[in-house]
Each structure stands twice: as structure tokens, then as C-alpha cells.
Amino acid sequence: MRERVEDVSIRPVRTEDAGEVLTLQRAAFVQEALIYDSVQMPALTQTLAELEAELVDNLGCVAQIGERTVGAVRARRDGELLLVGRLVIAPDLQGAGIGSRLLAVVEERGREVGCRVAELFTGSLSEANLRLYTKLGYRETERVDGDDGIQQVFMRKDLG
């Protein structure tokens, strides 16, 4: 049976999802590694134990088609700020709207626990990410130079 994007279901991420999320994260970040000409990215070097610890009390979600995990996003509350991180989509399904749906669900989860603003960041060369986040209402707030010469672009969205 062929997977269909309209069959995507989204649910809260659990620590037992760590293995599948890590595999998906590595597959999704290969394109980023090519853009930045480096495999020394936290998303590619993160260990399973580190990810399991990160998923404890996380507001993130996973997207699934049947039993296959096709997307994930992490988020945590910091006061009234929802810190969104590592939105990853299976390479064969990127651009199909799964990322937008995941962000909408995680933003709603943030609202439910009192967050008023969502913040995320991406690299300055990640044009597709910047387009997506801008389309979804995120606005650039600052650029921070990294040790590697790559700028991190921080973006925020009012959740009110």
C-alpha cells in the first residue's frame, strides 16, 4: 500500500520514540549537512541517550503514516516562551505540508500550557526552512554568528 500524506496522524512524542526520531533526524539533516558542507552538526552527532533525555517532559510531536514515523518536532516551555527545535520530515515527504501541521499542533500544545510566543532558529543558508517559517508567521528577531562562520537565524511568532 502506498503512503498518502492525507493519512498522517500527529501525536505527542514519547521517550520510546527516540530511536525512530533519531533515525529520521539523521536522514532529514543530510540535506542540511550538504548545504553547510559539514557533518559536525548537533542533529547528526546527537546520541540516542541524549535524545531520550531530551524527550522527557517534551511538548513535541511525531507525525506518522500507519506505523512509519515521517516527521517530528521538539518543544519545551521556558516561562511564556515555547522553544521549538529540530523539525524533521522524512526526505521523501518534505514539502508535503507535514512540517506545517506539526508546527501548528506543537504551537497549540504550547498555548495550552501558557506560552505566548514561539521561538525557533535555523541556519542562514537554509532557505527552504526560512521560507516555511516566514510563511507560517515567524519573524526574524536576530542573527548570531557561530564559531563555524554560519549565522543562526532566530525567529519568533506570537501565539496569542
Buried (B, 14 or more C-beta within 10 A) or exposed (E): EEEEBEEBEBEBBEBEBBEBBBBBBBBBBEEBBEBBEEEEBEBBEBEEEEBBEBBEEBBBBBBBBEEEBBBBBBBBBEEEBBBBBBBBBBEEBBEBEBBEBBBEBBBEBBBEEEBEBBBBBBBBBBEBBBEBBEEBBBEBEEEEEEEEEBBBBBBBBEBE
